[in-house]
Amino acid sequence: MTKYLIGMDIGTTNVKSVLFAEDGTKIAECGKEYPLYLIKSGWAEQNPEDWWQAAVETISCVIRDSGVEKSQIAGIGVSSQAPTLIPIDQGGNVLRNGLIWMDRRSQPETDFLEREIGSAKVKSITGNRIDPYYLSSKILWFKRNEPELYKKTYKILQINGFINYKLTGAVTTDIAHASLMGVYDVRRNQWSEELAELIGYDTELFPQVYQNDSIIGTVCESAAKLTGLSTSTAVVCGTVDGSAATLEAGAVDVGDAVEMTGTSTVLNICTDEWRDPGLLFEMYHGLKDILMLCGANSTTGACLKWYRDNLYHKESCEAREGESSFDAMNRLAAKSKPGSNKLIFLPYMAGERSPIWDSYARGAFFGLSLNTGKEDMIRAILEGSAFGLRHNIDEAKKIGAPIRELRSVGGGSKSDIWLKIKASVLNMPIVVPDISTGAPFGDAIICGTGLGIYQNPGKFAKEAAKIKKIIEPDTKWNERYNELYEIYLSLYQNTKRDFCQLAEIE
């Protein structure tokens, strides 16, 4: 009897659940969006119950649409955006909205930790720097600003850990999420008591850490009633969305690289050792014994969505039949020439992670003129995000991380003009795999590995990730982009102090 697997990814915009047969065939897919609460500049929250309700609905949907018997669904694996602060009490009740990866409110706590401990010390233990992106400073903000809720906190979960708790009742986290929390000793594979003591909290706050493919339990009765799953369906610990997407793309060997563009753009380069990541960061791959050097631009896709929602209200009217509003915007961007009529965009609309690590950086259009059209502005956003990707790749090259091949997955991989811009900015071909669910197929592979279905998951992933197309760079575009890239880099350096001063104005 054929076995089936569900891969689920909890993103910043939506939950996507996909049902796969064990041979990798996609059977059914369902997605559901939920709100993002941008309470004030630099603050970003989501309601964990929104994730759970979306998970319930999408699981129910793929079971219903597929017609597959629930007894045939062998397991489910969940990945998620990361890292996120989700405090729960002893009864499993969520104490506040989750502070997601995008939230930068803990910059004062980051500055405090930098003074008191220093990034060099933290990096020697966790492999990564001190920054509001990680949970070390977010938890300190929580302790300082919401002490009563902090006192009630039993455990701090990650998003997939929260979904897994709702599915099984088990309180867990996976090794990939642990590596992004800022208090995990990656060389000893345990929570760092030393760092926790220096920062001022107890490691008892953190769940037990499991390998990504570890089976943590089966679906409990209450979750089975809500989702339609069987109580015999196994749940594996899961991973971070970028790890799952990298595996889905078939990137499992040293030098394989993937860029995943959705709300943000994440660059993952497969390596086999922890190193000083420089201005980048490190985490675990979806498979054992593989590591990743990572770069992340926080709001690339979000910038495009922001433009659509606020400055370009006619895009849905201009979309052709069967097109999305983003398809219409891509067509319009293609009408602008490379360089966007001498318009450059800084894609830092919620601060930025690597390689500038600046909570106060903000977006900017530079070079606006009376000749600037909306096609130029849209293309400038696409080009600005490509410059951000190149900035991260340049930093990877500085520390000797080889890139043998670059693959593209996620929503951004559906845009031919965006892919062509990226290839030309980077001056390297971009490979687009045929399977591109974003992360759920990677989740399914991890799940199947834990269940013993895949004996060689790396080989299976590579064979499944058939090449759909290869986008070659345009030499003339590259020449123009080389000129503009230097201006892009200097723009931030010349305005860095001004962004900081702007942030100080109430």
SVG drawing of the C-alpha trace seen along z (x, -y; Angstrom):
<svg xmlns="http://www.w3.org/2000/svg" viewBox="-13 -66 52 68">
<polyline fill="none" stroke="black" stroke-width="0.4" points="0.0,0.0 1.3,-3.4 2.3,-5.7 1.6,-9.4 3.4,-12.3 2.3,-15.8 4.8,-18.6 3.7,-21.9 5.5,-25.3 4.4,-28.1 5.6,-31.2 5.4,-34.9 2.5,-35.3 0.7,-31.9 0.6,-28.3 1.1,-25.8 0.3,-22.1 1.1,-19.6 0.3,-15.9 2.9,-13.8 3.0,-10.1 6.2,-8.4 7.7,-8.5 7.5,-12.4 4.4,-12.9 2.4,-15.9 -1.2,-14.8 -2.9,-17.9 -1.9,-21.4 -3.6,-24.1 -2.6,-27.4 -4.1,-30.0 -3.0,-33.5 -3.1,-35.3 -2.3,-38.8 1.1,-40.3 0.9,-42.9 3.3,-45.8 2.5,-47.6 5.1,-50.3 8.3,-50.7 10.6,-47.7 7.9,-45.7 6.4,-42.6 4.1,-40.1 1.7,-37.3 -0.9,-35.4 0.0,-31.7 -3.6,-30.7 -3.8,-32.1 -1.0,-29.6 -2.8,-26.7 -6.2,-27.5 -4.5,-27.8 -2.7,-24.5 -5.9,-22.8 -7.7,-24.1 -5.0,-23.3 -4.5,-19.8 -8.2,-19.1 -8.2,-20.6 -5.5,-18.3 -7.0,-15.2 -10.4,-16.1 -9.2,-17.1 -6.9,-14.1 -9.4,-11.4 -6.6,-9.6 -7.6,-7.5 -6.2,-9.0 -4.8,-5.7 -2.4,-5.9 -0.9,-9.2 2.2,-7.9 3.6,-11.2 3.7,-14.9 6.7,-17.3 6.5,-21.0 8.9,-23.8 8.6,-27.5 9.9,-31.0 12.5,-31.5 13.4,-32.4 10.2,-33.4 9.5,-34.1 6.4,-32.1 6.0,-31.9 3.6,-29.3 2.6,-28.6 2.5,-25.3 -0.9,-24.5 0.3,-25.1 -1.5,-28.5 0.2,-31.1 1.0,-34.1 1.4,-36.7 1.6,-37.1 4.8,-35.7 7.7,-38.1 8.7,-36.9 12.1,-37.0 11.3,-40.4 10.8,-42.1 13.7,-44.5 12.4,-46.1 15.1,-44.4 17.9,-46.6 18.6,-48.2 18.9,-44.8 21.2,-43.8 23.4,-46.8 23.4,-45.9 24.5,-42.3 27.2,-43.5 28.6,-45.7 28.4,-43.1 29.3,-39.9 30.3,-40.8 29.6,-39.1 33.0,-37.4 32.1,-35.4 28.6,-34.6 29.9,-33.6 32.5,-31.2 29.6,-29.3 26.6,-29.7 28.4,-30.3 26.5,-33.5 26.6,-37.1 24.4,-39.1 21.4,-40.7 17.7,-41.4 17.1,-38.6 18.0,-36.0 16.1,-35.1 18.8,-36.0 17.9,-39.7 14.2,-39.1 13.9,-37.1 15.7,-39.8 13.3,-42.4 10.4,-40.2 11.9,-39.8 12.5,-43.5 9.2,-44.8 6.6,-42.2 8.0,-40.7 4.6,-39.3 4.2,-37.3 7.8,-36.3 7.3,-34.9 4.4,-32.8 6.5,-31.3 7.0,-27.6 8.7,-27.1 9.6,-29.2 8.6,-27.5 9.4,-28.1 6.6,-28.1 6.9,-24.6 7.4,-23.5 4.1,-25.2 2.3,-23.4 3.9,-20.1 2.7,-20.7 -0.8,-21.2 -0.5,-18.1 1.0,-15.8 1.2,-17.5 5.0,-17.1 7.1,-20.2 10.1,-20.2 12.4,-22.1 14.6,-21.0 18.3,-21.4 18.0,-23.9 15.8,-26.2 18.0,-25.8 21.0,-27.0 19.2,-30.3 18.1,-31.0 21.4,-32.6 22.0,-30.4 22.7,-27.0 26.2,-25.6 26.6,-24.2 29.8,-22.3 28.5,-20.6 25.0,-20.2 23.4,-21.5 21.9,-24.7 24.7,-26.9 24.4,-27.3 27.2,-29.9 25.5,-32.2 22.1,-31.8 23.7,-32.8 25.5,-35.8 22.3,-37.0 20.2,-36.4 17.8,-33.5 17.5,-29.8 17.9,-27.1 14.9,-25.4 12.9,-27.8 14.0,-25.9 12.5,-22.6 14.5,-19.5 16.3,-19.5 15.8,-16.8 17.2,-16.0 15.1,-17.3 13.9,-13.8 13.2,-12.5 9.7,-11.2 8.3,-13.1 5.0,-11.4 1.8,-10.7 -1.3,-12.9 -3.3,-13.2 -7.1,-12.7 -8.1,-16.4 -5.9,-17.3 -7.1,-14.3 -10.7,-15.4 -9.9,-18.9 -7.7,-18.0 -9.0,-14.6 -5.6,-12.9 -5.3,-9.5 -4.0,-9.1 -1.5,-6.7 0.1,-9.4 3.6,-10.2 4.9,-13.7 8.6,-14.5 10.4,-17.4 10.8,-19.4 13.1,-22.3 13.5,-25.9 11.9,-26.9 15.2,-27.7 16.6,-24.3 13.6,-22.5 13.7,-24.6 17.4,-23.9 16.7,-20.2 13.7,-20.5 15.9,-22.2 18.3,-19.2 21.1,-21.1 22.9,-18.6 26.6,-18.8 29.3,-21.3 29.1,-24.3 25.4,-23.8 23.5,-27.0 19.9,-28.1 18.2,-31.4 14.7,-31.4 12.6,-34.5 9.2,-35.1 8.6,-37.8 12.4,-37.8 15.3,-36.4 17.5,-33.8 20.7,-32.5 21.9,-29.1 25.2,-27.6 25.9,-24.0 29.1,-23.4 30.6,-20.7 32.1,-22.7 31.3,-25.5 33.4,-28.5 33.5,-32.2 30.6,-33.4 31.9,-36.9 28.9,-39.1 26.7,-36.1 25.3,-33.4 25.2,-29.6 22.6,-27.0 21.9,-23.3 20.7,-21.8 17.6,-19.6 19.7,-16.5 22.2,-15.3 25.9,-16.2 25.3,-19.1 25.6,-22.7 24.7,-25.9 26.3,-29.4 23.4,-31.8 22.6,-35.3 19.2,-37.0 17.6,-40.1 14.5,-40.8 11.9,-42.4 12.6,-41.8 9.3,-40.3 7.6,-42.4 8.8,-45.5 7.1,-44.4 3.9,-43.7 4.2,-47.0 4.4,-48.8 1.5,-46.9 -0.7,-47.6 0.1,-51.3 1.3,-52.8 -0.1,-50.7 -3.8,-50.1 -4.6,-49.5 -2.4,-46.4 -5.4,-43.9 -7.3,-45.7 -4.3,-45.5 -3.8,-41.8 -4.7,-39.6 -7.1,-36.6 -5.4,-34.0 -2.7,-36.4 -2.0,-37.6 -1.3,-41.2 2.4,-40.3 2.3,-38.9 1.1,-42.2 3.8,-44.0 6.5,-41.7 5.2,-42.6 5.4,-46.3 8.9,-46.0 10.1,-44.3 9.2,-47.5 11.8,-49.4 15.4,-49.1 18.2,-47.6 19.1,-50.2 15.5,-51.3 16.0,-54.7 18.9,-55.4 16.8,-54.6 18.2,-52.6 16.2,-51.1 17.5,-50.2 15.3,-47.2 15.7,-47.8 12.1,-48.5 12.1,-46.7 15.8,-47.1 18.2,-44.5 19.9,-41.3 23.0,-40.3 25.3,-41.6 24.7,-45.1 22.9,-44.0 21.2,-47.3 17.8,-47.7 17.6,-51.3 18.1,-51.0 15.1,-51.8 14.0,-51.6 14.8,-54.4 14.4,-55.3 17.5,-57.1 17.4,-58.9 13.7,-59.8 13.1,-62.3 10.1,-63.6 10.8,-60.9 10.5,-58.1 7.5,-55.8 5.9,-53.1 7.6,-50.5 11.0,-52.0 10.0,-51.8 8.9,-48.2 12.0,-47.2 14.2,-49.1 12.7,-47.1 13.5,-43.8 17.1,-45.1 17.6,-46.3 16.7,-42.9 19.2,-41.4 21.9,-43.8 21.1,-42.6 21.6,-39.0 24.9,-39.9 26.1,-41.7 25.6,-38.4 27.3,-36.3 30.2,-38.7 30.6,-38.2 30.4,-34.5 33.3,-34.6 35.4,-36.7 35.4,-33.9 36.1,-31.2 32.7,-29.6 32.5,-28.1 29.3,-28.3 29.3,-25.6 25.7,-26.2 22.9,-28.5 19.3,-27.3 16.2,-29.4 13.0,-28.4 10.0,-30.1 7.6,-32.6 10.3,-34.7 11.4,-31.9 8.1,-32.2 9.2,-35.6 11.3,-35.3 12.2,-39.0 13.3,-38.8 15.4,-35.7 17.0,-37.3 17.9,-40.4 19.4,-38.2 21.4,-36.2 22.7,-39.3 23.5,-41.1 25.4,-38.1 26.8,-37.2 26.1,-33.5 23.4,-31.1 20.4,-30.4 19.0,-26.9 15.2,-26.6 14.1,-23.1 10.8,-21.8 9.4,-21.2 9.1,-24.4 6.6,-24.3 8.9,-26.5 9.7,-24.0 6.9,-21.4 8.6,-18.8 11.7,-19.2 9.6,-18.7 8.1,-15.5 11.6,-14.2 12.7,-14.8 9.5,-13.1 10.0,-10.1 13.7,-9.9 12.6,-9.7 10.0,-7.0 12.6,-4.9 11.0,-5.4 14.1,-7.1 17.4,-5.4 19.4,-7.9 17.4,-11.2 20.1,-13.3 20.1,-11.2 16.3,-11.1 16.1,-14.9 18.7,-15.5 16.9,-13.1 13.5,-14.6 14.7,-18.2 14.6,-17.9 15.8,-21.1 12.9,-23.1 15.0,-25.9 18.4,-27.6 18.4,-31.4 21.6,-32.8 23.0,-36.3 22.9,-39.0 26.4,-40.5 25.2,-44.0 22.9,-44.0 25.7,-42.9 27.9,-45.8 25.2,-48.3 24.5,-46.5 28.2,-46.5 28.2,-50.3 25.0,-50.6 26.0,-48.1 28.9,-50.3 26.4,-53.2 24.0,-50.8 26.8,-49.9 27.9,-53.5 24.3,-54.7 23.9,-52.8 27.3,-53.7 26.6,-57.4 23.1,-57.3 23.8,-54.9 24.2,-57.7 21.1,-59.5 19.0,-56.3 20.1,-56.1 19.3,-59.8 15.9,-59.3 15.2,-56.4 15.8,-58.6 13.1,-61.1 9.9,-60.2"/>
</svg>
